[in-house]
Amino acid sequence: MDSGNLAWSVAATALVLFMTPGVAFFYGGLVKAKSVVSMMMMSFGALGLVSVLWILYGFNMSAVESPLSFAGNPFSDFGLGGLDDNGLVGATYGATFAIITVALISGAIADRAKFGAWMIFAGVWATVVYFPVAAWVWGGGWAMSLGETFGFSTSVIDYAGGTAVHINAGAAALALALVLGKRIGFQKGITKPHNVPLVMLGAAILWFGWFGFNAGAEGTFGLLGTEDSSVGLIIINTLGATAAAIIGWLVVEKLKDGKATSVGAASGAVAGLVAITPSCANLTPGWALLLGVVTGAVCALAIELKWKLGYDDSLDVVGIHLVGGLIGTIYLGFFATETGLFVGGNYEQLVLQVIAAVGVLVYSFVVAWIIGFAIEKTIGFRIKNEDELAGVDSTVHGEEGYSLAEQS
């Protein structure tokens, strides 16, 4: 990498790392006041644990030599002692994706999960799901090679993680929500966000960091300043689709509930960011705007499914990340530049996008359910009912998010 590519790669890595504290703020503001420490700690716990695992063996597992391989050899360069400087930059950038993917799952089990159990789940799930899926999608695995396998003229498109990050995390979140069961008193309106400004701050940090999330690979691959760079398209789509999703969400919210809310605006922004993640480099700006509007509107409706179907996805990880990831991934089958069904291509892109999305969804859901169920039946994943009523912050962490009493 030249100095410009190197500088952007380091900056993008920092931006994506900052997104995980953004998730902590976003999720922390959405829960009740006596759960905010627990909620934010699950993100910071993932940051600590997944970073270590990625350096030890996760990066090694994220690339394969054959599409038939499940994952790379975790011991091929244990501790990353054999990488040169450029390789270490790329490895660090990849670590930030692994971290935030795990952190996203935690929103589905707010208010009722043991921290130790969560950490065990995070480590095992990262090892047997995220690291291999990263290899499937980006490291030469079956999804990346699916077009060649079928003899198609195109391949699966997932520029920054529609399948590997959002569908992956959303499916695991649904599995954990089912394993842990419903919160006490589960019904519509069970809790309101205790700190709306914190939610807005978290969404703002996420949008800020997402420019590194989507455009960061341009530096890592040494594309900046070359004719192969698409960084301009990526950043305008990251802006446009997100902005349009806010509008789509707020319109639906206004029609459905009579008011457009700031939490709705923040949620719409996140939904738009999720959808544009896989497609940021393969849509013209106009099609990206349409994707944003559609995703914002659909996700605003999808978050209602938990009340109708009876699964307690506390902070709408399923409704935003799973649904938004599916929309963004499959949308490419219709509108991807030159290969989408409606813009000069044929059915091939759509077939590939659907297979990759469904494959990752099913695998992540099944494995997450098995891991979560095993933890619940051994050491227990869910806190006791009386601890949930007392507040998970004080019972699990011995802390309070806000100390309002006069200090002596």
CORHU-V34120 format. One record per backbone hydrogen bond with DSSP energy under -0.5 kcal/mol. CO is the residue of the C=O (numbers start at 1). NH is the residue of the N-H. If there is no record, write none. Layout:
co->CO nh->NH
co->CO nh->NH
This chain:
co->2 nh->6
co->3 nh->7
co->4 nh->8
co->5 nh->9
co->6 nh->10
co->7 nh->11
co->8 nh->12
co->9 nh->13
co->10 nh->14
co->11 nh->15
co->12 nh->16
co->13 nh->17
co->14 nh->18
co->15 nh->19
co->16 nh->19
co->16 nh->20
co->17 nh->20
co->17 nh->21
co->18 nh->22
co->19 nh->23
co->20 nh->24
co->21 nh->25
co->22 nh->26
co->23 nh->27
co->24 nh->28
co->25 nh->29
co->26 nh->30
co->27 nh->31
co->29 nh->194
co->29 nh->195
co->31 nh->194
co->32 nh->35
co->32 nh->36
co->33 nh->36
co->34 nh->393
co->35 nh->39
co->36 nh->40
co->37 nh->41
co->38 nh->42
co->39 nh->43
co->40 nh->44
co->41 nh->45
co->42 nh->46
co->43 nh->47
co->44 nh->48
co->45 nh->49
co->46 nh->50
co->47 nh->51
co->48 nh->52
co->49 nh->53
co->50 nh->54
co->51 nh->55
co->52 nh->56
co->53 nh->57
co->53 nh->58
co->54 nh->59
co->55 nh->79
co->56 nh->79
co->57 nh->61
co->58 nh->62
co->59 nh->62
co->60 nh->63
co->61 nh->72
co->66 nh->69
co->67 nh->142
co->72 nh->74
co->73 nh->76
co->75 nh->78
co->77 nh->80
co->80 nh->83
co->84 nh->88
co->85 nh->89
co->86 nh->90
co->87 nh->91
co->88 nh->92
co->89 nh->93
co->90 nh->94
co->91 nh->95
co->92 nh->96
co->93 nh->97
co->94 nh->97
co->94 nh->98
co->95 nh->99
co->96 nh->100
co->97 nh->101
co->98 nh->102
co->99 nh->103
co->100 nh->104
co->101 nh->105
co->102 nh->105
co->102 nh->106
co->103 nh->106
co->104 nh->107
co->105 nh->108
co->106 nh->109
co->107 nh->110
co->107 nh->315
co->108 nh->314
co->109 nh->112
co->112 nh->383
co->114 nh->118
co->115 nh->119
co->116 nh->120
co->117 nh->121
co->118 nh->122
co->119 nh->123
co->120 nh->124
co->121 nh->125
co->122 nh->126
co->123 nh->127
co->124 nh->128
co->125 nh->129
co->125 nh->130
co->126 nh->131
co->129 nh->133
co->130 nh->134
co->131 nh->135
co->132 nh->136
co->133 nh->137
co->134 nh->138
co->134 nh->139
co->135 nh->139
co->135 nh->141
co->136 nh->144
co->139 nh->64
co->141 nh->145
co->143 nh->146
co->143 nh->156
co->145 nh->149
co->146 nh->150
co->147 nh->151
co->147 nh->152
co->148 nh->151
co->156 nh->158
co->161 nh->165
co->161 nh->166
co->162 nh->167
co->163 nh->168
co->165 nh->169
co->166 nh->170
co->167 nh->171
co->168 nh->172
co->169 nh->173
co->170 nh->174
co->171 nh->175
co->172 nh->176
co->173 nh->177
co->174 nh->178
co->175 nh->179
co->176 nh->180
co->177 nh->181
co->183 nh->186
co->187 nh->190
co->195 nh->199
co->196 nh->200
co->197 nh->201
co->198 nh->202
co->199 nh->203
co->200 nh->204
co->201 nh->205
co->202 nh->206
co->203 nh->207
co->204 nh->208
co->205 nh->209
co->206 nh->210
co->207 nh->211
co->208 nh->211
co->209 nh->212
co->209 nh->213
co->210 nh->214
co->211 nh->215
co->212 nh->216
co->215 nh->218
co->215 nh->219
co->216 nh->219
co->216 nh->220
co->217 nh->221
co->218 nh->223
co->218 nh->224
co->219 nh->222
co->223 nh->226
co->226 nh->229
co->230 nh->234
co->231 nh->235
co->232 nh->236
co->233 nh->237
co->234 nh->238
co->235 nh->239
co->236 nh->240
co->237 nh->241
co->238 nh->242
co->239 nh->243
co->240 nh->244
co->241 nh->245
co->242 nh->246
co->243 nh->247
co->244 nh->248
co->245 nh->249
co->246 nh->250
co->247 nh->251
co->248 nh->252
co->249 nh->253
co->250 nh->254
co->251 nh->255
co->252 nh->256
co->253 nh->257
co->253 nh->258
co->253 nh->259
co->254 nh->258
co->259 nh->261
co->261 nh->265
co->262 nh->266
co->263 nh->267
co->264 nh->268
co->265 nh->269
co->266 nh->270
co->267 nh->271
co->268 nh->272
co->269 nh->273
co->270 nh->274
co->271 nh->275
co->272 nh->276
co->273 nh->277
co->274 nh->277
co->274 nh->278
co->276 nh->280
co->277 nh->160
co->278 nh->159
co->279 nh->282
co->282 nh->337
co->284 nh->288
co->285 nh->289
co->286 nh->290
co->287 nh->291
co->288 nh->292
co->289 nh->293
co->290 nh->294
co->291 nh->295
co->292 nh->296
co->293 nh->297
co->294 nh->298
co->295 nh->299
co->296 nh->300
co->297 nh->301
co->298 nh->302
co->299 nh->303
co->301 nh->304
co->302 nh->305
co->304 nh->307
co->304 nh->308
co->305 nh->309
co->306 nh->310
co->306 nh->311
co->311 nh->313
co->312 nh->314
co->313 nh->316
co->316 nh->320
co->317 nh->321
co->317 nh->322
co->318 nh->323
co->320 nh->324
co->321 nh->325
co->322 nh->326
co->323 nh->327
co->324 nh->328
co->325 nh->329
co->326 nh->330
co->327 nh->331
co->328 nh->332
co->330 nh->333
co->330 nh->334
co->331 nh->334
co->331 nh->335
co->332 nh->336
co->333 nh->341
co->333 nh->350
co->334 nh->342
co->336 nh->339
co->336 nh->340
co->339 nh->346
co->339 nh->349
co->340 nh->343
co->340 nh->345
co->343 nh->338
co->346 nh->349
co->346 nh->350
co->347 nh->351
co->348 nh->352
co->349 nh->353
co->350 nh->354
co->351 nh->355
co->352 nh->356
co->353 nh->357
co->354 nh->358
co->355 nh->359
co->356 nh->360
co->357 nh->361
co->358 nh->362
co->359 nh->363
co->360 nh->364
co->361 nh->365
co->362 nh->366
co->363 nh->367
co->364 nh->368
co->365 nh->369
co->366 nh->370
co->367 nh->371
co->368 nh->372
co->369 nh->373
co->370 nh->374
co->371 nh->375
co->372 nh->376
co->373 nh->377
co->374 nh->378
co->375 nh->378
co->375 nh->379
co->375 nh->380
co->381 nh->114
co->384 nh->388
co->385 nh->389
co->386 nh->390
co->387 nh->391
co->391 nh->395
co->392 nh->396
co->392 nh->397
co->393 nh->397
co->393 nh->398
co->393 nh->399
co->402 nh->404
